[in-house]
Amino acid sequence: MDTDLDERRGLPSASAWRRNELCSASHQLSQEAKRLGQEAYKDSPDARSGKRGHASMAGEAVELDETEKTSVAFMRERADDQVTRIFGDSPVQEFKERRLWLYVGGKPVASGRVDRFIIGGKVALIQDYKFGFREPDPAQINAQLKFLSVVLALAYPQVHHVIAQIVSGPYGVTEARYDYRELEAAYGDIRATLRAINDPHATFSPGPEQCRFCPAQLICQPFRDATVAPISKLQITQLPVEPNRASKLLDEVEMLRRLCDQVEEFYSEKLLTDPSFSIPNYAMVPGAVRREVTDWDAARGRLGEYLDTDQIKGAANYRLGELEKALAKVLKLKGKDAKQRMNEILHGLIIERPNSPSLKRIKGVLSQTDPRQSNAQVVSE
């Protein structure tokens, strides 16, 4: 089981606080989904990459690829710049990857893990790192940061002012500030949300934002009622053109699309983890093979004989495809010849990795233990 989930003790967490505000029944149903093994939105490649980035920022020794190393270095520099801006050379206490608990009546009722927080005198700085390319909510309206600001102020009574930041590579830094009065108001909001979450008759309120990454999506009947039923009754010849109705329809389509994705994810994981499980006409089909450079410093040295510095830097993230295009232009080669020449230049520095397999509808028989040994054909992409 995920260590972070164990640490939460089955209680609400800051990372899901916005969802809990919008749909108070989400937490209870999410716990049931986990109990049944029907949890949606488990680890994805992007999520695992983000976890490696967070671990590296916390000082753990983790293996990162070149793109992740660049992201971490940039994130660290951007985060440290903010610390200097706020505290200057003043003495501070720094904490990383620490879980803070909210207590009511002496009992823990919710928690949140803080990527990094720094205390200097009466001021505390919270930093939440966002890896990836999905734009996060600005700090000023971020429910997770509001929760973390409150529990930090409760845990460290000397703190009178909390600065909470979202630190992102693509989207920069956003910042919210909480004084005593604002922290008190935020605490009242949190207590109200907790009461709604723990109500035996907690209400369901499905919608695009709260359902986006809800773990209970696969077993939530109100979610299906809000998506499948309306779409199934849709008359294609009479799509609404009134703006509000069009917006509602597009919300339903987005939610239904995500439900379909999660159904496929569920069966994909089942096929990958249970050798005895099979589905007629469906199998996990191996992904295309991708090439990766193992030592970019050495690769840049070799490529420097053919390409100038600007050409090498111009290839986004040093992608081999982009570099091959530049090489083909310089050496006047065609696509396949450029690929072969690139392999010769970087011999010993390139490894091949298969992309993750994906669920496909097939004809024929595909071995689940070794998908390469098959006579199957993919029917649909």
VEXKE-488963 format. One record per residue (C-alpha): residue number from 0; residue in one letter; x, y, z. Coordinates in nm, 4 decimals. Example, Ala and Ser with C-alpha at 12.3 -4.5 7.8 and 13.67 -1.06 7.14 Angstrom:
% residues 2
seq,type,px,py,pz
0,a,1.2300,-0.4500,0.7800;
1,s,1.3670,-0.1060,0.7140;
END
This chain:
% residues 381
seq,type,px,py,pz
0,m,0.0000,0.0000,0.0000;
1,d,0.1128,0.3564,-0.0665;
2,t,0.3092,0.4852,0.2330;
3,d,0.1466,0.8260,0.2064;
4,l,-0.1973,0.6663,0.2254;
5,d,-0.0908,0.4714,0.5355;
6,e,0.0265,0.7920,0.7013;
7,r,-0.3099,0.9572,0.6464;
8,r,-0.4816,0.6949,0.8682;
9,g,-0.7894,0.7016,0.6480;
10,l,-0.8553,1.0660,0.7424;
11,p,-0.9102,1.3603,0.5053;
12,s,-0.5962,1.5160,0.3577;
13,a,-0.4974,1.8591,0.2371;
14,s,-0.4310,1.7410,-0.1191;
15,a,-0.8013,1.6528,-0.1585;
16,w,-0.9373,1.9489,0.0358;
17,r,-1.0855,2.1318,-0.2616;
18,r,-1.2658,1.8141,-0.3666;
19,n,-1.3969,1.7715,-0.0119;
20,e,-1.5226,2.1308,-0.0103;
21,l,-1.7145,2.0780,-0.3343;
22,c,-1.8406,1.7224,-0.2689;
23,s,-1.8608,1.6326,0.0996;
24,a,-1.9385,1.2643,0.0287;
25,s,-1.6204,1.2204,-0.1746;
26,h,-1.3968,1.1233,0.1182;
27,q,-1.6209,0.8491,0.2573;
28,l,-1.6808,0.6946,-0.0856;
29,s,-1.3093,0.7162,-0.1681;
30,q,-1.2310,0.5063,0.1392;
31,e,-1.4856,0.2491,0.0220;
32,a,-1.3308,0.2432,-0.3270;
33,k,-0.9887,0.1701,-0.1737;
34,r,-1.1389,-0.1070,0.0423;
35,l,-1.2969,-0.2691,-0.2649;
36,g,-0.9847,-0.2331,-0.4794;
37,q,-1.1838,-0.0150,-0.7201;
38,e,-0.9821,0.3014,-0.6705;
39,a,-0.9481,0.5331,-0.9693;
40,y,-0.6467,0.7526,-1.0450;
41,k,-0.3682,0.5389,-0.9062;
42,d,-0.0057,0.6035,-0.9927;
43,s,0.0559,0.7232,-1.3479;
44,p,0.3965,0.7759,-1.5137;
45,d,0.3588,1.1519,-1.4598;
46,a,0.2676,1.0997,-1.0941;
47,r,0.5655,0.8715,-1.0395;
48,s,0.7940,1.1264,-1.2049;
49,g,0.6526,1.3948,-0.9770;
50,k,0.7181,1.1788,-0.6715;
51,r,1.0790,1.1335,-0.7774;
52,g,1.1096,1.5090,-0.8192;
53,h,0.9656,1.5722,-0.4722;
54,a,1.1951,1.3092,-0.3184;
55,s,1.4985,1.4706,-0.4802;
56,m,1.3941,1.8141,-0.3563;
57,a,1.3752,1.6657,-0.0058;
58,g,1.7344,1.5428,-0.0333;
59,e,1.6667,1.1758,-0.1023;
60,a,1.8937,0.9812,-0.3373;
61,v,1.6683,0.8945,-0.6310;
62,e,1.7445,0.8116,-0.9921;
63,l,1.6262,1.0862,-1.2264;
64,d,1.6291,1.1043,-1.6041;
65,e,1.7789,1.4075,-1.7761;
66,t,1.4480,1.5927,-1.8024;
67,e,1.3735,1.5320,-1.4349;
68,k,1.7209,1.6521,-1.3344;
69,t,1.6660,1.9759,-1.5242;
70,s,1.3224,2.0243,-1.3667;
71,v,1.4528,1.9623,-1.0149;
72,a,1.7502,2.1971,-1.0584;
73,f,1.5240,2.4730,-1.1879;
74,m,1.2660,2.4134,-0.9130;
75,r,1.5332,2.4252,-0.6415;
76,e,1.6778,2.7497,-0.7739;
77,r,1.3345,2.9116,-0.8027;
78,a,1.2315,2.7996,-0.4521;
79,d,1.5578,2.9144,-0.2916;
80,d,1.5255,3.2557,-0.4571;
81,q,1.1931,3.3001,-0.2778;
82,v,1.3461,3.2105,0.0583;
83,t,1.6161,3.4712,0.0070;
84,r,1.3590,3.7294,-0.1002;
85,i,1.1497,3.6780,0.2131;
86,f,1.4064,3.6078,0.4857;
87,g,1.7299,3.7487,0.3465;
88,d,2.0183,3.6472,0.5733;
89,s,1.8046,3.6084,0.8868;
90,p,1.8347,3.2769,1.0764;
91,v,1.5593,3.0300,0.9892;
92,q,1.4425,2.6755,1.0617;
93,e,1.3772,2.4580,0.7582;
94,f,1.1613,2.1455,0.7362;
95,k,1.0981,1.9196,0.4344;
96,e,0.8344,1.6573,0.3610;
97,r,0.6727,1.6857,0.7033;
98,r,0.3132,1.5796,0.7719;
99,l,0.1182,1.8205,0.9910;
100,w,-0.1987,1.7148,1.1717;
101,l,-0.5137,1.9037,1.2572;
102,y,-0.6430,1.8085,1.6024;
103,v,-0.9926,1.8682,1.7355;
104,g,-1.0629,1.7740,2.0947;
105,g,-0.7161,1.6212,2.1202;
106,k,-0.7821,1.3774,1.8342;
107,p,-0.6348,1.3908,1.4815;
108,v,-0.9052,1.4659,1.2247;
109,a,-0.7115,1.5567,0.9063;
110,s,-0.3559,1.6113,0.7850;
111,g,-0.1377,1.7489,0.5105;
112,r,0.2173,1.6838,0.3958;
113,v,0.4185,2.0011,0.3390;
114,d,0.6887,1.9875,0.0722;
115,r,0.8914,2.2534,0.2520;
116,f,0.8291,2.5096,0.5207;
117,i,1.0615,2.7639,0.6750;
118,i,1.0143,2.9568,0.9971;
119,g,1.1946,3.2792,1.0678;
120,g,1.0767,3.4633,1.3775;
121,k,0.6997,3.5165,1.3535;
122,v,0.6847,3.4446,0.9800;
123,a,0.6462,3.1035,0.8160;
124,l,0.6871,3.0241,0.4467;
125,i,0.5160,2.7198,0.2953;
126,q,0.6272,2.5982,-0.0465;
127,d,0.4311,2.3437,-0.2474;
128,y,0.6137,2.2132,-0.5559;
129,k,0.4126,2.1396,-0.8672;
130,f,0.5970,1.9325,-1.1253;
131,g,0.4346,1.8629,-1.4602;
132,f,0.2534,2.0829,-1.7099;
133,r,-0.0996,2.1062,-1.5673;
134,e,-0.1525,2.4608,-1.4434;
135,p,-0.2145,2.4574,-1.0661;
136,d,-0.4702,2.6715,-0.8881;
137,p,-0.3079,3.0022,-0.7875;
138,a,-0.2013,3.0120,-0.4238;
139,q,-0.4622,3.2778,-0.3487;
140,i,-0.7489,3.0312,-0.4125;
141,n,-0.5682,2.7034,-0.3405;
142,a,-0.7609,2.5064,-0.0761;
143,q,-0.4657,2.2767,-0.0039;
144,l,-0.2424,2.5717,0.0864;
145,k,-0.5146,2.7295,0.2994;
146,f,-0.5430,2.4073,0.5004;
147,l,-0.1645,2.3754,0.5369;
148,s,-0.1337,2.7380,0.6490;
149,v,-0.3862,2.6808,0.9276;
150,v,-0.2348,2.3572,1.0610;
151,l,0.1162,2.5028,1.0513;
152,a,0.0047,2.8084,1.2516;
153,l,-0.1640,2.5800,1.5045;
154,a,0.1453,2.3584,1.5323;
155,y,0.3830,2.6556,1.5753;
156,p,0.2103,2.9167,1.7937;
157,q,0.5019,3.1608,1.7546;
158,v,0.3996,3.2073,1.3898;
159,h,0.1789,3.5130,1.3387;
160,h,0.1956,3.5339,0.9615;
161,v,0.2015,3.2582,0.6970;
162,i,0.3178,3.3026,0.3388;
163,a,0.2036,3.0123,0.1183;
164,q,0.3496,2.9586,-0.2274;
165,i,0.2867,2.7364,-0.5262;
166,v,0.6233,2.6863,-0.6989;
167,s,0.5998,2.5572,-1.0559;
168,g,0.8456,2.5296,-1.3416;
169,p,0.6181,2.6286,-1.6310;
170,y,0.3878,2.8625,-1.4351;
171,g,0.6204,3.0434,-1.1968;
172,v,0.5362,3.1294,-0.8353;
173,t,0.2025,3.2388,-0.6909;
174,e,0.1679,3.3516,-0.3318;
175,a,-0.0983,3.3939,-0.0643;
176,r,-0.0541,3.5607,0.2741;
177,y,-0.2482,3.4836,0.5916;
178,d,-0.2493,3.6979,0.9046;
179,y,-0.4220,3.6090,1.2323;
180,r,-0.7649,3.7223,1.1186;
181,e,-0.7422,3.5375,0.7865;
182,l,-0.6136,3.2220,0.9555;
183,e,-0.9049,3.2335,1.1971;
184,a,-1.1536,3.2633,0.9104;
185,a,-0.9817,2.9807,0.7216;
186,y,-0.9978,2.7611,1.0337;
187,g,-1.3729,2.8199,1.0501;
188,d,-1.4076,2.7141,0.6849;
189,i,-1.2047,2.3987,0.7510;
190,r,-1.4168,2.3014,1.0520;
191,a,-1.7329,2.3473,0.8442;
192,t,-1.5916,2.1235,0.5705;
193,l,-1.4979,1.8592,0.8292;
194,r,-1.8512,1.8562,0.9677;
195,a,-1.9889,1.8065,0.6168;
196,i,-1.7369,1.5281,0.5403;
197,n,-1.8205,1.3356,0.8591;
198,d,-2.1966,1.3736,0.8275;
199,p,-2.3494,1.0230,0.7795;
200,h,-2.5675,1.1821,0.5109;
201,a,-2.2855,1.3686,0.3363;
202,t,-2.4069,1.4942,0.0011;
203,f,-2.2779,1.4167,-0.3474;
204,s,-2.2177,1.7090,-0.5809;
205,p,-2.0560,1.5759,-0.9011;
206,g,-1.8847,1.8244,-1.1288;
207,p,-1.5775,1.8557,-1.3544;
208,e,-1.3480,2.0028,-1.0876;
209,q,-1.4286,1.7759,-0.7929;
210,c,-1.4554,1.4591,-1.0016;
211,r,-1.1387,1.5245,-1.2013;
212,f,-0.9109,1.3035,-0.9895;
213,c,-1.1574,1.1510,-0.7444;
214,p,-1.0542,0.7985,-0.6345;
215,a,-1.4225,0.7006,-0.6064;
216,q,-1.5075,0.7739,-0.9680;
217,l,-1.5464,0.4070,-1.0671;
218,i,-1.8069,0.3304,-0.7985;
219,c,-1.9892,0.6654,-0.7744;
220,q,-2.3509,0.6370,-0.8901;
221,p,-2.4207,1.0137,-0.8704;
222,f,-2.1225,1.0626,-1.1019;
223,r,-2.2719,0.8187,-1.3543;
224,d,-2.6139,0.9834,-1.3196;
225,a,-2.4516,1.3161,-1.4029;
226,t,-2.2653,1.1866,-1.7090;
227,v,-2.3845,0.8615,-1.8631;
228,a,-2.7572,0.9300,-1.8367;
229,p,-2.7529,1.2787,-1.9946;
230,i,-2.5146,1.1778,-2.2734;
231,s,-2.7168,0.8641,-2.3549;
232,k,-3.0252,1.0799,-2.4119;
233,l,-2.8420,1.3294,-2.6296;
234,q,-2.9922,1.3910,-2.9722;
235,i,-2.6956,1.4536,-3.1987;
236,t,-2.9082,1.6423,-3.4513;
237,q,-3.0087,1.8928,-3.1840;
238,l,-2.6926,1.9965,-3.0029;
239,p,-2.7696,2.2966,-2.7834;
240,v,-2.6372,2.6314,-2.8989;
241,e,-2.7487,2.8291,-2.5941;
242,p,-2.4189,2.9061,-2.4111;
243,n,-2.5137,2.7785,-2.0644;
244,r,-2.6573,2.4524,-2.1980;
245,a,-2.3528,2.4062,-2.4212;
246,s,-2.1263,2.4572,-2.1189;
247,k,-2.3201,2.1979,-1.9182;
248,l,-2.3006,1.9469,-2.2034;
249,l,-1.9248,1.9950,-2.2407;
250,d,-1.8822,1.9436,-1.8639;
251,e,-2.0714,1.6139,-1.8950;
252,v,-1.8575,1.5061,-2.1912;
253,e,-1.5355,1.5847,-2.0011;
254,m,-1.6500,1.3882,-1.6961;
255,l,-1.7625,1.0915,-1.9079;
256,r,-1.4311,1.0890,-2.0957;
257,r,-1.2432,1.0646,-1.7669;
258,l,-1.4684,0.7817,-1.6490;
259,c,-1.3911,0.5890,-1.9687;
260,d,-1.0190,0.6471,-1.9173;
261,q,-1.0377,0.5131,-1.5625;
262,v,-1.2305,0.2013,-1.6674;
263,e,-0.9492,0.1238,-1.9130;
264,e,-0.6852,0.1979,-1.6472;
265,f,-0.8529,-0.0444,-1.4071;
266,y,-0.8486,-0.3342,-1.6525;
267,s,-0.4991,-0.2464,-1.7742;
268,e,-0.3621,-0.2783,-1.4222;
269,k,-0.5557,-0.6011,-1.3692;
270,l,-0.4030,-0.7551,-1.6809;
271,l,-0.0529,-0.6387,-1.5856;
272,t,-0.0613,-0.7578,-1.2242;
273,d,-0.2716,-1.0754,-1.2352;
274,p,-0.1295,-1.3461,-1.4695;
275,s,-0.4458,-1.5544,-1.4318;
276,f,-0.6734,-1.2737,-1.5526;
277,s,-0.7651,-1.2355,-1.9196;
278,i,-1.0278,-1.0520,-2.1233;
279,p,-1.1608,-1.1936,-2.4514;
280,n,-1.0560,-0.9763,-2.7479;
281,y,-0.8437,-0.7435,-2.5315;
282,a,-0.4800,-0.7480,-2.4236;
283,m,-0.1925,-0.5258,-2.3199;
284,v,-0.0046,-0.4446,-2.6404;
285,p,0.3624,-0.3421,-2.6104;
286,g,0.4380,0.0241,-2.6722;
287,a,0.6813,0.1580,-2.9300;
288,v,1.0519,0.1464,-2.8473;
289,r,1.2072,0.4820,-2.7602;
290,r,1.5749,0.5719,-2.7540;
291,e,1.7369,0.7483,-2.4613;
292,v,2.0827,0.8979,-2.4223;
293,t,2.2681,0.7757,-2.1134;
294,d,2.5318,1.0522,-2.0974;
295,w,2.4345,1.3878,-2.2434;
296,d,2.7694,1.5506,-2.1662;
297,a,2.9500,1.2908,-2.3789;
298,a,2.6776,1.3091,-2.6447;
299,r,2.7107,1.6867,-2.6733;
300,g,3.0847,1.6451,-2.7208;
301,r,3.0402,1.4032,-3.0101;
302,l,2.7572,1.5992,-3.1714;
303,g,2.9673,1.9155,-3.1504;
304,e,3.1713,1.7844,-3.4437;
305,y,2.8646,1.8162,-3.6666;
306,l,2.6285,2.0670,-3.5030;
307,d,2.6966,2.4065,-3.3514;
308,t,2.5905,2.4934,-2.9972;
309,d,2.2744,2.6752,-3.1048;
310,q,2.1590,2.3774,-3.3104;
311,i,2.2085,2.1426,-3.0160;
312,k,2.0332,2.3772,-2.7728;
313,g,1.7561,2.4352,-3.0250;
314,a,1.6490,2.0708,-3.0008;
315,a,1.3821,2.0789,-2.7280;
316,n,1.4999,1.8820,-2.4232;
317,y,1.7726,1.7290,-2.6422;
318,r,1.5190,1.4991,-2.8050;
319,l,1.6879,1.2659,-3.0487;
320,g,1.4258,1.3277,-3.3154;
321,e,1.4958,1.6999,-3.3130;
322,l,1.8709,1.6441,-3.3168;
323,e,1.8348,1.4002,-3.6069;
324,k,1.6488,1.6671,-3.8049;
325,a,1.9328,1.9107,-3.7427;
326,l,2.1900,1.6451,-3.8343;
327,a,1.9988,1.5532,-4.1515;
328,k,1.9987,1.9170,-4.2599;
329,v,2.3729,1.9601,-4.2026;
330,l,2.4763,1.6292,-4.3632;
331,k,2.2008,1.6367,-4.6264;
332,l,2.0598,1.3014,-4.5197;
333,k,1.7093,1.1567,-4.5349;
334,g,1.5132,1.0408,-4.2292;
335,k,1.6292,0.6783,-4.1971;
336,d,1.9853,0.7651,-4.2961;
337,a,1.9938,1.0428,-4.0344;
338,k,1.8738,0.8013,-3.7674;
339,q,2.1401,0.5474,-3.8638;
340,r,2.4114,0.8157,-3.8631;
341,m,2.2962,0.9397,-3.5222;
342,n,2.3193,0.5850,-3.3867;
343,e,2.6742,0.5587,-3.5227;
344,i,2.7818,0.8923,-3.3713;
345,l,2.6321,0.8116,-3.0323;
346,h,2.7231,0.4427,-3.0313;
347,g,2.7420,0.3195,-2.6732;
348,l,2.5509,0.6218,-2.5438;
349,i,2.2013,0.5188,-2.6557;
350,i,1.9757,0.2640,-2.4908;
351,e,1.6364,0.1480,-2.6108;
352,r,1.3372,0.1333,-2.3767;
353,p,0.9850,0.0199,-2.4666;
354,n,0.7030,0.2579,-2.3883;
355,s,0.4450,0.1258,-2.1444;
356,p,0.2017,-0.1289,-2.2921;
357,s,-0.1560,-0.0154,-2.3492;
358,l,-0.4931,-0.1877,-2.3564;
359,k,-0.6039,-0.2644,-2.7117;
360,r,-0.8752,-0.4620,-2.8841;
361,i,-0.7088,-0.7450,-3.0755;
362,k,-0.7659,-1.0305,-3.3184;
363,g,-0.5829,-1.3533,-3.2551;
364,v,-0.3945,-1.4606,-2.9457;
365,l,-0.1591,-1.2345,-2.7520;
366,s,0.0520,-1.3903,-2.4801;
367,q,0.0051,-1.2004,-2.1540;
368,t,0.3353,-1.3298,-2.0159;
369,d,0.5350,-1.2320,-2.3241;
370,p,0.3339,-1.0094,-2.5604;
371,r,0.6048,-1.0357,-2.8279;
372,q,0.5245,-1.4065,-2.8761;
373,s,0.1888,-1.3735,-3.0455;
374,n,0.0023,-1.3726,-3.3700;
375,a,-0.2342,-1.0978,-3.2571;
376,q,-0.3289,-0.7941,-3.4610;
377,v,-0.4511,-0.4699,-3.3130;
378,v,-0.8071,-0.4090,-3.4297;
379,s,-0.8565,-0.0540,-3.3061;
380,e,-0.6266,0.2236,-3.1994;
END
